[in-house]
Amino acid sequence: MKNLYIVGISYVDFKLIDAINRVEPTWNVKGFIHNPRYKYYKGYLCGYPIVGGTKWISELAKDKDNYFLRAHSHVLLRGRKYAKKLQSNDCQMATLVHPSVDVNRVTIGVGTVLPEGSVVGQNTKIGNNVIVRLNSTISHDVTVEDDVYISPRTIIGGRSVLKKGCFIGMGAVVMNVTVGEGAFVGAGAVVIKDVPPKTVVVGVPAKPIVRNPNP
């Protein structure tokens, strides 16, 4: 089995890891890597130890049986700092795809997560370190660039483009448009026009309300 270290302390889909291991034992979760700031964790989270801070990444990366996964919310602003640390040490990133998800004719990058209930259409390209949450649909011929976060029950229409680092809120619908780099789509929004980079849009139809201060 491959050793798996979670970088950051936030939600991680351990049910997804369990589902993969039931089909074929693949991942041995060793614990979390995080610079401790919250004393109430007392060294453990979700039953797994916090093995140390990010200074340990360079040492752990030397063992080719060790893989890394960024905790889900850490794909955003703080996660990009972690990403630089992981990239600079040439870390192997874990890609987690639920056994029930059909990824035939789909391209998926490293460090990406596709949980139970995900639907991905043909000719879709998903980049590196993309987080897709439960029961989301990504239609055909979609391009999802690196570091995108797709919240639960979203629908991404055919030929849409999600640029690097954008965030799609829970239940949003994106209809054959481009969501710009670092943009933020609010929960329940219906996006029928292109979203400029670093812009927050909400509503039905989605309209910009502010520039994203943390793209």
Buried (B, 14 or more C-beta within 10 A) or exposed (E): EBBBBBBBBBEBBBEBBEBBBEEEEBBEBBBBBBEEEEEEBEEEBEEBEBBBEBEEBEEBBEEEEBBBBBBBBBBBEBBBEBBEBBEEBEBBBBBBBBEEBEBEEBEBBBBBBBBBBBBBBEBBBBBBBBBBBBEBBBBBBBBBBBBBBBBBBBBBBBBBBBBBBBBBBBBBBBBBBBBBBBBBBBBBBBBBEEBBBBBBBBEEEBEBEEBBEEB
